């Protein structure tokens, strides 16, 4: 997917899954009562809720009936259950001794890389469980003790199976989590989770029309951490809206099936404000609802309230997310929907010039709003009570449409209004109206980011702006905005689309930059986000008949905070520190390239591919960590970029008994390709170029390669085909061209994945 030399660690989900824990879904008897959990309960009575593994480990799986809720802490937990992480393996007798400390018994035991006990006790309340935890903490065998917390896990794959590591590939985004892969969210999460002490909390304000709960200031979604969300204000009459919920979840939710995880979780602290139902006819799926009844004073008041740090305190809010705007109605909607402005164009409502008059009036009204916003922002920028901040505004989805209309046309983002319309024209008008000299226009724009939308191209080899997404020079950056948040467990809710959800992705990324680099100024944060992005999102917006606006936008990169684009060396270093199997080999390659080893020196250690002529490894020779077979351990893929910018695989190493062994090598007249399902194909020109052999392999869990299929064909005008049943054998029976075609159709070129190699020796070294 990404053809530049951008290092995106496709393997990082392995570590994320390991860190998160193994969530094993098991059928449970919902009729079980809590009476089963009494002191005299026997081990046999727990067998239906225990999973036992071949190595002797066993894990207790509580039922949903055992989930408790502590209203004071606002947290879910499992009643009667404690988790202990131990400094080493323990005997059964030692485990029972630990359980006896709290008058409990062992119901789960894991030993090996992680040593853990599950202890069942009589106590049910969280307060009582925490008192037991305090007793256990003093034992020298205990590394950590705590209550057990349920994770509300749902499958993230469309086929109903639990998502595995092969379904996360930031170089080849696909599936329901494509958006997170496309913006390198997994790499960002992985680095955050492994360097928690390097990040500070950042306040992010969210302005919405709806509420997060159906009653009062409730937050109905259990995956939104209530301790990290402050309801600043819910307007009277405001109602719960999925839009408000998803925007907030995009930034700060815990792991969940809908948005996977908030892009800035856990560093974002949300200050949520519901402005109320500011449009009487909210259109389903139209994320940028019209806000015609809202005055400038109301909007400015909301922003001022957010930025008010108190009498002596400077505001801590760094990011303000606006996933709404004031786009014009489509012609169909303008003529169909009863609204307050229709009467002004009643005489020519059905005529083109009547609609043009409406568009002009709408644009001029937006200009007036923007002029006043500029003046208000000037005050905020000059106030000593305001620190550095960014306003993130969604660019819009073109028009406000009826439910029946197709999303197949768009218009310039400036028509969305609010902050998208702050430009030289409106600035000049504001300057003329202002009593004092305004800050330079660049200073205003340094505090505003306009976010457009992105989707995958049909063949998934790149990105484009959706045909309905607003376009134009005012757009600073784009993020995924199509086919988002598909939760298979919610059959009544379809995937959503809209720049409303692209904006909070950028808001979360900005929060991460400030969290990791707290002293940066707003303009520098904006510049870093734009410079770290991929410049490959093309406009797909039809503006006149068959003409398309030719423009491209940078794609959001969640790892911008590292300031290491395009290679993300810190993410790779973190991973290699945790899984150091290839460290020695990587350092050997690095030395060979730096010192320009001759072919004879490379051959001694079997480094590099075969060449016609002896030669050292090229200076851009690089590597990629990729879990090809999905066994949880990475393979090391080595290669270079060709002149056409496509990656060329030169070598593949696999782990055998946790030692790297070369299993594939790009020899003379041989190419290597990897498919999405983990199949590895080699194409070889043999017999003086008269025959082409196609061989298909898979990697076993022990790191060895397994033959799958193969055939060869001659290169004549009327080629003949022969099957290959063994990679070392002479071709056996002839096969038809149709047989060869069927093999090729099974392994289509479109399913070959892309790669992103990190040079062994970076320029900065």
Secondary structure, 3 states (H helix, E strand, C coil): CCCCCCCCCCCHHHHHHHHHCCCCCCCCCCCCCHHHCCCCCCHHHHHHHEEECCCCCEEECCCHHHEEEECCCCEEEECCEEEEEECCCCCHHHHHHHHHHCCCEEEEEECCCCCEEEEECCCCCHHHHHHHHHHHHCCCCEEEEEECCCCCCCCCCCCCCCCCHHHCCCCCCCCCCHHHHHCCHHHHHHHHHHCHHHCCCEEEEEEECCECCCCCCCCCCCCECHHHEEEEEECCCCCECHHHHHHHHHHHECCECCCECCCCCCCEEEEEEECCCCCCCCCCCCCCCCCCCCCHHHHHHHHHHHHCCCCCCCCCEEEEEECCCCCCECHHHHHHCCCCCHHHHCCCCCCHHHHHHHHHHHHHHHHHHHHHHHHHHHHHHHCCCCCCCEEEEECCCCCECCCCCCCCCCCEHHHHCHHHHCCHHHHHHHHHHCCCCCCCHHHHHCCEEEEEEEEECCCCCCEECCCCCCECCCCCEEEECCCECCCCCCCCCCCECCHHHHHHHHHHHHHHHHHHCCCCCHHHHHHHHHHCCEEEEECCCEEECCEECCCEEEECCHHHHHCCCCCCHHHHHHHHHHCHHHHHHHHHHHHHHHCCCCHHHHHHCCCCCCCCCCCCCCCCCEEEEECCCCCCCCEEEEEEECCCCCEEEEEEEEEECCEEEEEEECCCCEEEEEECCCCEEEEEEECCCCEEEEEEEEECCCCCEEEEEEEEEECCCCCCEEECCCCCCCCCCEECHHHHHHHHHHCCHHHECCCCCEECCCCCC
